Amino acid sequence: MLRKRHKGRDAPFGNIELPKCVLRRNLKDLFSEVRHQRCLADKSATRVFPLKTLRSRFLKVTSLEVITQPVGCLSANYTDLKPGIKIPEKCTVVRNPLWDVAPPGAYFKAKRLGSLVNDIVTFGGNAKLSKQIERLAIKIWQLSKRSFVGLCRSIRANIAHSLERESTFRKSPESLVRPGALTRNPLVTQSKKRYTQYLDARRCPGCASQRLSTCVDVVRNSLKCKKCTRAACAARWFTPCV
């Protein structure tokens, strides 16, 4: 079942089936949208930069939505668990079979690319990244670990060079990093108590460090901690990237 057509690829970790001309046109439109959204965000202090939307669009254009798939979850006999409810003892760790058939080094590339996408869609609008991103989308699962790391470093270097060149031609010495968007009442958001798994992960430093590993088995082992991990529904896997 895992080797069926997966969006723009013949398999989740297979070759991309989009023609190069279509891929180049989609990347050109994506970077145009990144520049447009960055311009709108710089003009308004209350506008929130749509990082999540642009990130999802990048993964859709390059047909790399598979990197967002989890390695597993803490599952129970119900579909969801609300924040604050104690996790019962009958919860078990459900393994995602997608990463069992992944090629060697695929999870390392997925984690490395997950952080790289944020830099691309945030600061890569004016950088010349089309050829590098095109190579990354076509050859990502065939590249060696050394070549993949070198390509990621080259992309980040081009982004840094673009930001340096942009700051040189600025009329005023403004900061390259835009401050957070203003809210109507900042005191309300600070006083509310929000439940997130990252806040609970601080209580278990061992599990928090295991989740940063590039080994699938180590990350799955961290899911056994019921203080840091929420129960989830495994039926939400393999869903389209929104």
Residue frames as qw, qx, qy, qz and C-alpha x, y, z in Angstrom:
[[0.000, 0.885, 0.466, 0.000, 0.00, 0.00, 0.00],
 [0.327, -0.781, 0.069, 0.528, 2.92, 2.34, 0.64],
 [0.391, -0.188, 0.565, 0.702, 4.21, 2.06, -2.94],
 [0.321, 0.728, 0.588, 0.149, 1.16, 3.54, -4.60],
 [0.292, 0.587, 0.135, 0.742, 1.21, 6.97, -6.17],
 [0.409, -0.610, -0.410, 0.540, 1.93, 9.58, -3.49],
 [0.087, 0.880, 0.094, -0.456, 0.85, 12.98, -4.81],
 [0.440, 0.824, -0.283, -0.217, 3.60, 14.11, -7.21],
 [0.061, -0.547, 0.833, 0.046, 5.81, 11.03, -6.69],
 [0.693, 0.080, -0.644, -0.314, 5.56, 7.41, -7.70],
 [0.705, -0.335, -0.584, 0.225, 6.13, 6.45, -4.03],
 [0.410, -0.899, -0.130, 0.075, 6.49, 8.30, -0.70],
 [0.431, -0.700, 0.392, 0.413, 10.29, 8.17, -1.09],
 [0.729, 0.320, 0.501, 0.340, 10.34, 7.69, -4.83],
 [0.331, 0.025, 0.327, 0.885, 11.13, 9.86, -7.83],
 [0.250, 0.537, 0.252, -0.765, 9.19, 13.02, -8.57],
 [0.465, 0.397, 0.737, 0.290, 6.89, 12.77, -11.58],
 [0.188, 0.901, 0.198, -0.337, 6.39, 16.47, -12.25],
 [0.676, 0.554, 0.103, 0.475, 8.07, 17.82, -15.42],
 [0.523, -0.204, -0.151, 0.814, 10.96, 20.18, -14.77],
 [0.032, 0.368, 0.254, 0.894, 9.18, 23.04, -16.50],
 [0.513, -0.653, -0.427, -0.358, 6.19, 22.67, -14.16],
 [0.699, -0.468, -0.324, 0.433, 8.42, 22.43, -11.10],
 [0.394, 0.024, 0.002, 0.919, 10.34, 25.57, -12.10],
 [0.177, -0.509, -0.328, -0.776, 7.15, 27.50, -12.72],
 [0.631, -0.642, -0.425, -0.100, 5.72, 26.45, -9.35],
 [0.641, -0.331, -0.224, 0.655, 8.93, 27.46, -7.57],
 [0.203, 0.251, 0.145, 0.935, 8.90, 30.82, -9.33],
 [0.396, -0.616, -0.369, -0.572, 5.32, 31.44, -8.19],
 [0.714, -0.531, -0.401, 0.218, 6.21, 30.34, -4.65],
 [0.523, -0.169, -0.129, 0.825, 9.14, 32.74, -4.30],
 [0.032, -0.424, -0.257, -0.868, 7.00, 35.54, -5.73],
 [0.569, -0.651, -0.403, -0.301, 4.43, 34.86, -3.03],
 [0.700, -0.379, -0.310, 0.521, 7.18, 34.81, -0.38],
 [0.312, 0.097, 0.016, 0.945, 8.40, 38.24, -1.48],
 [0.272, -0.537, -0.360, -0.713, 4.85, 39.57, -1.53],
 [0.677, -0.613, -0.406, -0.034, 4.03, 38.30, 1.96],
 [0.624, -0.234, -0.215, 0.713, 7.35, 39.61, 3.32],
 [0.119, 0.299, 0.138, 0.937, 6.62, 43.04, 1.86],
 [0.468, -0.611, -0.375, -0.517, 3.15, 43.10, 3.42],
 [0.739, -0.501, -0.377, 0.246, 4.52, 41.96, 6.79],
 [0.510, -0.053, -0.127, 0.849, 7.24, 44.65, 6.80],
 [0.051, -0.433, -0.216, -0.874, 4.73, 47.40, 6.05],
 [0.612, -0.560, -0.159, -0.536, 2.37, 46.49, 8.90],
 [0.003, -0.416, 0.771, -0.483, 3.36, 45.80, 12.51],
 [0.640, -0.052, 0.504, -0.578, 0.10, 43.97, 13.21],
 [0.829, 0.338, -0.281, -0.346, 0.27, 41.58, 10.27],
 [0.723, -0.371, 0.582, 0.006, 1.39, 38.03, 10.99],
 [0.252, 0.516, -0.710, -0.407, 3.72, 36.45, 8.45],
 [0.917, 0.041, 0.057, -0.393, 1.98, 33.27, 7.11],
 [0.057, -0.563, 0.823, 0.052, 4.88, 30.94, 7.81],
 [0.553, 0.030, 0.813, -0.181, 2.75, 27.81, 8.17],
 [0.686, 0.616, 0.255, -0.290, 0.88, 28.45, 4.91],
 [0.389, 0.785, -0.452, -0.169, 4.05, 29.10, 2.92],
 [0.264, -0.425, 0.865, -0.047, 5.75, 26.10, 4.48],
 [0.667, 0.241, 0.674, -0.205, 2.86, 23.84, 3.45],
 [0.619, 0.745, 0.007, -0.248, 2.89, 25.30, -0.04],
 [0.107, 0.712, -0.682, -0.127, 6.63, 24.67, -0.38],
 [0.416, -0.176, 0.888, -0.082, 6.22, 21.02, 0.62],
 [0.683, 0.487, 0.480, -0.256, 3.34, 20.67, -1.82],
 [0.458, 0.808, -0.264, -0.259, 5.28, 22.23, -4.71],
 [0.120, 0.594, -0.795, -0.026, 8.30, 19.98, -4.12],
 [0.866, -0.075, -0.396, -0.298, 6.12, 16.93, -3.30],
 [0.398, 0.255, -0.734, 0.488, 7.88, 16.44, 0.04],
 [0.587, -0.505, 0.021, -0.632, 4.87, 16.27, 2.36],
 [0.877, -0.130, -0.459, 0.059, 6.19, 12.94, 3.60],
 [0.406, 0.273, -0.519, 0.701, 8.69, 14.71, 5.89],
 [0.373, -0.385, 0.220, -0.815, 5.79, 15.86, 8.10],
 [0.827, -0.215, -0.454, -0.251, 4.76, 12.29, 8.91],
 [0.478, -0.670, 0.467, -0.323, 5.33, 11.31, 12.57],
 [0.281, 0.344, -0.895, 0.035, 7.30, 8.25, 13.57],
 [0.366, -0.313, -0.873, 0.081, 4.53, 7.14, 15.91],
 [0.340, -0.501, 0.039, -0.795, 2.04, 8.23, 18.51],
 [0.068, -0.005, 0.856, -0.513, 0.72, 7.30, 21.94],
 [0.466, -0.165, -0.507, -0.706, -2.66, 5.81, 21.04],
 [0.322, 0.033, 0.768, -0.553, -5.66, 4.64, 23.03],
 [0.197, 0.380, 0.892, 0.145, -9.14, 3.28, 22.21],
 [0.176, 0.851, 0.389, -0.306, -10.49, 6.75, 21.52],
 [0.588, 0.639, 0.217, 0.446, -9.79, 9.23, 18.75],
 [0.194, 0.676, -0.168, 0.691, -8.68, 12.25, 20.77],
 [0.581, -0.464, -0.504, 0.439, -7.70, 13.29, 24.27],
 [0.024, -0.931, -0.126, -0.343, -8.42, 16.77, 25.57],
 [0.334, 0.481, -0.486, 0.649, -5.72, 18.75, 27.43],
 [0.357, -0.446, 0.445, -0.689, -5.69, 18.15, 31.15],
 [0.930, -0.126, -0.014, -0.344, -7.14, 14.62, 31.03],
 [0.447, -0.544, 0.709, 0.026, -4.90, 11.97, 32.53],
 [0.560, 0.384, -0.647, -0.348, -3.63, 9.43, 30.02],
 [0.908, -0.251, 0.176, -0.284, -4.83, 5.92, 30.93],
 [0.462, -0.503, 0.715, 0.151, -2.44, 3.02, 31.34],
 [0.770, 0.298, 0.564, 0.031, -3.91, 1.17, 28.34],
 [0.393, 0.869, -0.180, -0.243, -2.25, 3.57, 25.90],
 [0.830, -0.084, 0.395, 0.385, 0.30, 1.96, 23.60],
 [0.043, -0.641, 0.392, 0.659, 2.86, 3.34, 21.18],
 [0.771, 0.513, 0.375, -0.045, 1.69, 2.89, 17.58],
 [0.438, -0.347, 0.484, 0.673, 4.49, 2.78, 15.01],
 [0.509, 0.699, -0.056, -0.499, 4.14, 4.58, 11.70],
 [0.859, 0.076, 0.454, 0.224, 4.90, 1.91, 9.05],
 [0.498, 0.865, -0.017, 0.065, 6.05, 4.57, 6.60],
 [0.050, -0.852, 0.516, -0.071, 9.43, 4.99, 8.31],
 [0.775, -0.251, 0.579, 0.023, 9.97, 1.23, 8.46],
 [0.772, 0.402, 0.411, 0.271, 10.24, 1.08, 4.66],
 [0.150, 0.975, -0.114, -0.116, 12.09, 4.39, 4.29],
 [0.775, 0.446, -0.267, 0.361, 15.57, 4.32, 2.70],
 [0.678, -0.357, -0.265, 0.585, 18.62, 4.75, 4.96],
 [0.302, -0.130, -0.038, 0.944, 19.10, 8.33, 6.10],
 [0.073, -0.576, -0.558, -0.593, 15.58, 9.42, 5.12],
 [0.428, -0.795, -0.421, 0.091, 14.62, 10.48, 8.64],
 [0.497, -0.416, 0.013, 0.762, 17.83, 12.48, 9.01],
 [0.175, 0.196, 0.432, 0.863, 17.07, 14.30, 5.76],
 [0.231, -0.697, -0.594, -0.328, 13.47, 14.90, 6.83],
 [0.468, -0.748, -0.295, 0.367, 14.50, 16.55, 10.10],
 [0.418, -0.272, 0.191, 0.845, 17.23, 18.60, 8.46],
 [0.072, 0.354, 0.544, 0.757, 14.89, 19.75, 5.70],
 [0.273, -0.752, -0.600, -0.023, 12.16, 20.61, 8.21],
 [0.361, -0.717, -0.120, 0.583, 14.32, 23.35, 9.73],
 [0.325, -0.104, 0.435, 0.833, 15.66, 24.46, 6.34],
 [0.069, 0.604, 0.669, 0.428, 12.17, 25.08, 4.94],
 [0.241, -0.852, -0.366, 0.287, 11.51, 27.74, 7.58],
 [0.325, -0.544, 0.227, 0.739, 14.55, 29.73, 6.43],
 [0.260, 0.164, 0.673, 0.673, 13.65, 29.33, 2.77],
 [0.040, -0.700, -0.633, -0.330, 10.07, 30.59, 3.04],
 [0.321, -0.841, -0.267, 0.343, 11.03, 33.36, 5.48],
 [0.196, -0.789, 0.260, 0.521, 14.19, 34.89, 4.02],
 [0.504, -0.087, 0.699, 0.499, 14.69, 33.14, 0.67],
 [0.467, 0.759, 0.410, -0.194, 12.43, 35.31, -1.45],
 [0.264, 0.919, -0.223, -0.193, 15.23, 37.43, -2.93],
 [0.396, -0.504, 0.732, 0.230, 17.89, 34.70, -3.00],
 [0.615, 0.414, -0.506, -0.441, 18.55, 32.75, -6.19],
 [0.442, -0.259, 0.823, -0.246, 17.56, 29.29, -4.96],
 [0.805, 0.299, -0.019, -0.512, 15.54, 27.90, -7.86],
 [0.654, 0.428, -0.620, -0.068, 18.23, 25.56, -9.22],
 [0.055, 0.305, -0.846, 0.434, 19.24, 24.33, -5.78],
 [0.582, 0.046, 0.512, -0.630, 15.66, 23.70, -4.69],
 [0.796, 0.362, -0.249, -0.416, 14.98, 21.95, -7.98],
 [0.482, 0.375, -0.782, 0.124, 17.92, 19.61, -7.39],
 [0.208, -0.187, 0.759, -0.589, 16.83, 19.08, -3.81],
 [0.724, 0.147, 0.252, -0.625, 13.28, 18.11, -4.86],
 [0.805, 0.386, -0.365, -0.263, 14.46, 15.70, -7.57],
 [0.649, 0.339, -0.639, 0.237, 17.51, 14.05, -5.94],
 [0.401, -0.632, 0.394, -0.533, 16.82, 14.31, -2.20],
 [0.898, -0.250, 0.289, -0.219, 16.31, 10.58, -1.59],
 [0.912, 0.329, -0.069, 0.236, 19.21, 9.58, -3.89],
 [0.187, 0.811, -0.381, 0.402, 21.79, 12.01, -2.49],
 [0.669, -0.064, -0.594, 0.443, 24.36, 10.77, -0.02],
 [0.442, -0.785, -0.355, 0.252, 24.37, 12.24, 3.46],
 [0.465, -0.363, 0.116, 0.799, 27.48, 14.28, 2.69],
 [0.148, 0.269, 0.495, 0.813, 26.04, 15.71, -0.52],
 [0.253, -0.742, -0.572, -0.241, 22.72, 16.50, 1.15],
 [0.468, -0.709, -0.224, 0.477, 24.38, 18.36, 4.02],
 [0.381, -0.170, 0.277, 0.866, 26.53, 20.28, 1.56],
 [0.013, 0.492, 0.577, 0.652, 23.48, 21.29, -0.46],
 [0.363, -0.805, -0.468, 0.033, 21.67, 22.49, 2.67],
 [0.476, -0.557, -0.021, 0.680, 24.70, 24.55, 3.68],
 [0.276, 0.111, 0.442, 0.846, 24.90, 26.04, 0.19],
 [0.133, -0.693, -0.577, -0.410, 21.23, 27.07, 0.35],
 [0.446, -0.799, -0.295, 0.275, 21.71, 28.72, 3.75],
 [0.479, -0.305, 0.173, 0.805, 24.84, 30.47, 2.51],
 [0.137, 0.378, 0.510, 0.761, 22.94, 31.94, -0.44],
 [0.295, -0.805, -0.491, -0.156, 20.17, 33.13, 1.89],
 [0.519, -0.662, -0.117, 0.528, 22.72, 34.77, 4.20],
 [0.386, -0.047, 0.338, 0.857, 24.46, 36.42, 1.23],
 [0.016, -0.606, -0.558, -0.567, 21.11, 37.73, 0.00],
 [0.407, -0.831, -0.368, 0.095, 20.30, 39.20, 3.42],
 [0.527, -0.461, 0.068, 0.711, 23.73, 40.79, 3.64],
 [0.258, 0.202, 0.454, 0.829, 23.34, 42.34, 0.19],
 [0.174, -0.740, -0.547, -0.351, 19.86, 43.56, 1.09],
 [0.475, -0.768, -0.252, 0.347, 21.08, 45.19, 4.31],
 [0.492, -0.157, 0.201, 0.833, 23.83, 47.01, 2.38],
 [0.054, 0.334, 0.449, 0.827, 21.30, 48.86, 0.23],
 [0.264, -0.730, -0.622, 0.108, 18.95, 49.73, 3.08],
 [0.099, 0.745, 0.035, 0.658, 18.40, 53.45, 3.58],
 [0.442, -0.682, 0.315, -0.490, 18.15, 53.09, 7.35],
 [0.206, 0.325, -0.900, 0.203, 19.93, 50.57, 9.62],
 [0.779, -0.214, 0.063, -0.586, 16.86, 48.44, 10.29],
 [0.483, -0.306, 0.811, -0.122, 17.02, 45.01, 11.77],
 [0.324, 0.176, -0.796, -0.480, 16.84, 42.05, 9.40],
 [0.196, -0.281, -0.932, 0.121, 14.71, 40.06, 11.82],
 [0.318, -0.480, -0.253, -0.777, 11.22, 41.46, 12.04],
 [0.178, -0.137, 0.712, -0.665, 9.84, 41.72, 15.61],
 [0.054, 0.341, 0.937, -0.051, 6.77, 39.77, 16.58],
 [0.144, -0.503, -0.473, -0.709, 3.40, 41.06, 15.48],
 [0.167, -0.139, 0.453, -0.865, 1.49, 43.19, 17.96],
 [0.202, -0.427, -0.879, -0.068, -1.70, 41.95, 19.58],
 [0.255, -0.712, -0.291, -0.585, -4.74, 43.83, 20.80],
 [0.574, -0.723, 0.202, -0.327, -4.12, 42.96, 24.42],
 [0.531, 0.432, -0.702, 0.195, -0.73, 41.36, 25.10],
 [0.265, -0.361, 0.681, -0.579, -1.48, 40.95, 28.81],
 [0.853, 0.015, 0.166, -0.495, -4.33, 38.53, 28.09],
 [0.853, 0.351, -0.385, -0.031, -2.18, 36.15, 26.05],
 [0.279, 0.474, -0.703, 0.451, 0.51, 36.15, 28.72],
 [0.453, -0.281, 0.553, -0.640, -1.90, 35.38, 31.52],
 [0.906, 0.085, -0.081, -0.407, -3.58, 32.42, 29.80],
 [0.479, -0.405, 0.778, 0.034, -2.24, 28.96, 30.51],
 [0.742, 0.437, -0.309, -0.403, -1.82, 27.02, 27.30],
 [0.821, -0.237, 0.520, 0.010, -1.17, 23.31, 27.14],
 [0.616, 0.651, -0.414, -0.160, 1.53, 22.18, 24.74],
 [0.981, -0.091, -0.089, 0.145, 3.61, 19.05, 24.63],
 [0.551, 0.513, -0.297, 0.587, 6.79, 21.15, 24.48],
 [0.297, -0.674, 0.309, -0.602, 6.07, 22.73, 27.86],
 [0.900, -0.346, 0.163, -0.211, 5.54, 19.32, 29.40],
 [0.886, 0.306, -0.218, 0.270, 8.66, 17.98, 27.69],
 [0.126, 0.718, -0.433, 0.530, 10.75, 20.29, 29.87],
 [0.707, -0.509, 0.331, -0.363, 9.81, 18.15, 32.84],
 [0.933, -0.057, 0.330, 0.133, 11.52, 15.16, 31.21],
 [0.052, 0.807, -0.448, -0.381, 14.91, 16.29, 29.85],
 [0.424, -0.203, 0.847, 0.249, 15.72, 12.77, 28.72],
 [0.506, 0.538, 0.673, 0.034, 12.66, 12.51, 26.48],
 [0.241, 0.922, 0.028, -0.301, 13.18, 16.02, 25.14],
 [0.118, -0.661, 0.640, 0.374, 16.73, 15.16, 24.05],
 [0.479, 0.062, 0.859, 0.171, 15.59, 11.87, 22.51],
 [0.486, 0.733, 0.448, -0.161, 13.07, 13.67, 20.33],
 [0.159, 0.879, -0.292, -0.341, 15.94, 15.63, 18.76],
 [0.522, -0.292, 0.746, 0.291, 17.63, 12.44, 17.63],
 [0.472, 0.455, -0.446, -0.609, 17.84, 11.48, 13.96],
 [0.102, 0.073, -0.991, -0.049, 17.29, 7.79, 14.77],
 [0.559, -0.291, -0.410, -0.659, 13.69, 6.63, 14.37],
 [0.684, -0.292, -0.660, 0.107, 13.90, 4.04, 17.17],
 [0.317, -0.101, -0.458, 0.825, 15.21, 6.60, 19.66],
 [0.274, -0.133, -0.056, -0.951, 12.37, 9.02, 18.87],
 [0.670, -0.278, -0.549, -0.415, 9.82, 6.23, 19.19],
 [0.566, -0.199, -0.669, 0.439, 11.25, 5.31, 22.57],
 [0.051, 0.011, -0.297, 0.954, 10.61, 8.87, 23.79],
 [0.475, -0.263, -0.362, -0.758, 6.92, 8.48, 22.95],
 [0.582, -0.287, -0.755, 0.089, 6.54, 6.01, 25.80],
 [0.170, -0.128, -0.477, 0.853, 6.69, 8.88, 28.31],
 [0.074, -0.669, -0.711, -0.203, 3.07, 9.72, 29.13],
 [0.234, -0.726, -0.256, 0.593, 3.96, 13.06, 30.74],
 [0.122, -0.461, 0.350, 0.806, 5.41, 14.54, 27.56],
 [0.076, -0.019, -0.777, -0.624, 3.30, 12.84, 24.88],
 [0.566, 0.168, 0.276, -0.758, -0.40, 13.26, 24.24],
 [0.511, 0.214, 0.831, 0.055, -2.55, 10.45, 22.93],
 [0.295, 0.440, -0.311, -0.789, -3.46, 10.91, 19.28],
 [0.826, 0.334, 0.363, -0.272, -5.48, 9.21, 16.58],
 [0.450, -0.270, 0.681, 0.511, -3.38, 7.24, 14.10],
 [0.491, 0.599, 0.617, 0.137, -6.11, 7.68, 11.46],
 [0.118, 0.952, 0.020, -0.283, -4.86, 11.25, 10.93],
 [0.431, -0.446, 0.589, 0.518, -1.66, 9.97, 9.34],
 [0.345, 0.130, 0.734, 0.571, -1.15, 10.02, 5.59],
 [0.207, 0.829, 0.481, -0.195, -3.50, 12.98, 5.25],
 [0.490, 0.649, 0.150, 0.562, -2.83, 15.77, 2.73],
 [0.417, -0.225, -0.233, 0.849, -0.68, 18.66, 3.91],
 [0.065, 0.873, 0.484, 0.007, -3.05, 21.59, 4.47]]
